[in-house]
């Protein structure tokens, strides 16, 4: 193995063009520099530098080694800097509901990463009730979740409109019990759907349950039943059912952005990006 100190002296001799000037650079006498070069040549097993008057010339082996020497020294300095100065990356924990445009938020996440390369962004997808509880426990720094309209203070609130939908080729107006497509228990939309159907006197059953938005969409398109979803999630192949079709109206919900009380600057910056994203998506501010 090559000694880093010897490699440094070797490169100094090459750059300075002589032993005396190299000694001035590395704060060593000419004799010490000469001795170190001899040690390096012994380790390499070949002469590296030839004296020419007051200057020097590299041998073929020296020319091959000098490039490696520079790279080794640079890598050593980089490793020392990284290990010596690295602190643990600041963590920002973002919570989102599964059905809120995760793919569309990729650009937002990338933008934050460019703004804050010193931060590590952790994204958690879960039901709204779990996200809000996570914020209260201190497990999350910022959450974008669904809640009842007028749910209290928040950094941003956007109104939601819930609609009954099914596949366009199926007619569920008179079917009993209503085959319900829903997220797992605890989902606010599911609770809304069940309470509305029971209040209207219609029987229902869970025909399809999935924690994934992709699964919910596939079940709707496949004609497996009826789902209560937000208006933004309606696709061209869906049919919307109203109160005239036997599906009762449902109280509105809202999309809310909340931030931990002791939020650090990176968290507040991400919150501002989320607000701008929601505004660009055309979401209407709740009153």
N, C-alpha and C positions, 0 to 999 in steps of 0.2 A: 504494500500500500504506500502511496506517495504521501509524504508529510506536507500538510498545507503550508506550513511556514517556509519549507524549501521551495514549494511551487511559487509562493508569493515572491521570494527573492529572485527566482528564475525569471518570472515575468517582469520584475522591476529591472533586471539587467537588460532584458530585450528592449523594453520601452525606453530606458535611459540611454542605451547604446554603449554602456561600459560599466565596469565594476565600481569605479569610484563614484560616479553619479548615482548608481543604484544604491550604494551604501548610504548616500545622503538621503535618499528617499525612504529607506527602511530603517534609518538611524542605526547603522552598523558600520564598522570599519571595513576597508577594502579586503583585508585578510579574512575577516569573518564571512564576507560575501563569497569570496573565493572558496572558502572551506565548505560553505553550504552548497555551492554549485557542485563541488566534487562529491559530496554526499548524495546529491540528487542523481548525478551521473552513475554513481555506484548502484543506486536503487534501480535506475533505468537499465543498467547493463550496457551503456553505450555513451560516448562523448556527445554532449549537447551543444556546447559553445566553444568556438575557436576565437582566440585573441588575434586581432589584426591591428597592430600599432596601438593606438589609444582606444580603438573601437573593438567591436566583437562581431562575429558572424555565426549564425546558427548552422549546425550540421543538419543533414537530412532527418536524423532522429529528433533533433531539437525542433525543427520546423513542424514535425508531426506532433510533438508533445505540447508545443506552446498553445495551440488551439484548445486541446483538452484541458490544459492548466487554467486557461481563462474561464472555461465553462465550469470547471470544478470549483474554482474560487468564487465565481458568481453564484453558483448554486449553494455553496456553503454560506455565503453572506445572506442570501434570500432565506434559507432555512433558519438561520440565527435570528433574522428579523421577525419572521413569522412566529416562531416558537417563543421569542422573547417579548413580543408585543401583543400577541393575540389575546383578546378577552372574549368571553362567551357572548355569542351573538344575542342581541336583544330579541326577545320573543314577542310576537304580536299574535293573539289568538282570536280568530274570526269565526263566528258561528252563523250558519245559513240554513234555511229550510231546504229540503231536497228538491222541492218543486220550483225553486226560484232561480231559473236561468243560470245554472252553474257554468255551462259552456260559454255563455255571453260574458260572464265575469272574469274569464281568463285574461282578457285584455286589461282589466282593472288590476288584477293580481300582478301582471307583468309590469304595469306602470308603477305600482308601489315598489316592486323589487328594484326597478331602476332608480327610483327616488331614494330608497333606503336599502342599499346593498349591505348595510351593517345589521339589518334585521332579518329574523327568520319568521316567515309568515306560516302559521298553522291554521288550516281551514277544517272546520268540523261541520258536517251536515247531520241534522237531526230534526225531530219534531219540535215545534215552537215551544211547547211546554218544557221540554228538556233544555232547550237553548236558554230560555229565560231563567230557569233554575241554575244553569251553569254560570250565568252572569252574576246572579245573586251570591253564589258560593265563591266567586272569584276565580272560577276555572276558565272563563272567557273574558276577553277585554272588550269585544264589540260584537253585537248580535243584530241580525236582520231577520225578523220573525213575524209571524201572523198573530193577531190578537183581536179581541172584541173592539168595536169602534168606541173611541173615547176612553181608551185604556190608560190615560195618564201622560205625564211628560215624557218626551223622547227627543232625540236630536233630529229626527225626521219621521214624519207620518204620512202615509199615502193611502187613500181610500181604495177599497177593493169591492168588486161586484161579483157575487157568487151566482153561478148559473148551473142548471141541471142540463146535462148533455148525455147523448148516446150516439151510437153509430147512425149515420144518415139513412141507412137501409133498414132500420128496425123501428117499430112503433111500440113504445112502452106505455102508451096513455092509459090503457085499461088493464094491463097485466097485474096480477096479484099472486104472490107478494112481489114487491118491487125488488129486482135483483140489483143490489148495490155494489158498486166498485169503489173501494176506499183504501186510504192509508190505514195503518194499524191503529189500535185504540190509543187515545191520547191526542189524535189529530183533531184540530179545531173544525176542519171542514166535515169530517166524519161525524163529530158530535152534532154539528148544525144539521146535517142531513137526517140523522136518526131522529132528533127532536122534532124537526119539521114534519117528517112523515108520520110520526106517532101523534102529533098534535092535530094533523089533518085526518086521522083515522085510517091511514093506509098501512097495510101490513108490508113488511120488508124482510129481506134476508141478505146476508153478505155473500154475494156471488163470486167476488174476487177481491183479495186483499194483497197489497204489496207496499213495501217501504220504498220502492223505487218509482220515480216519476215515469221512467221508460215503461215499466210494467203497467202502470195505470193507463198510460196512453195506448199501449198495445191492447189492453182489455177493452177500452172504449171503442177503438177502431175495429176490433174483432167482434163487436156486437155482444159482449158478455153481459152487459147491463147498463145501468145508469150511474153517473158520477156527478158529484157536486164539485165544481172547479171554479177557479177565478177566471174572469172574462179574458185576461191576457193569454190564457192557456188554451183557448178554443182554437181548434184546427179546422181547415176547410172541410174535412170529411165528417164533422160532427153535426148533429142536429140538436138544436136548443129547445128544451121543453119549458113551458111556462105554467102559470096557475090555471090557465084555460085548459091545459092538457092534464090537469090533475096533480101537478107538482107545485106545492106551496112555495110562496116567496120566503126567502131566508134573510134574517137580519144581516146587515153589512159587517164586514170585518175590515181590518186595516193592516197594512204592512208598516212595521215600526222599526226604527233604528235606535238602539240604545247602546250607550258606552259606559264602561265602569266609572264609578265616581272619581277614582284616583288615576284616571287615564293619563298616560305619558304622551309626550308630543307625537311619537310615531303612530300611536293609536288614534289620536285626533286627526292626524293627516290622512290615515286610511278612512276614517269616518267621513271626512270631507270628500274623498274620492267616491265613496259609496253614494253619498247624497247626489253628487254630480251625475253618477251613473244612472240613478233612479230618475233624475230629471230628464236626462237624454233619452231614456226609455219611454218617456211620455207619461209617466205615472203622475196622477193628480194629487196634489197636496190635500190632505184631509183638513177640514176646518177645525 
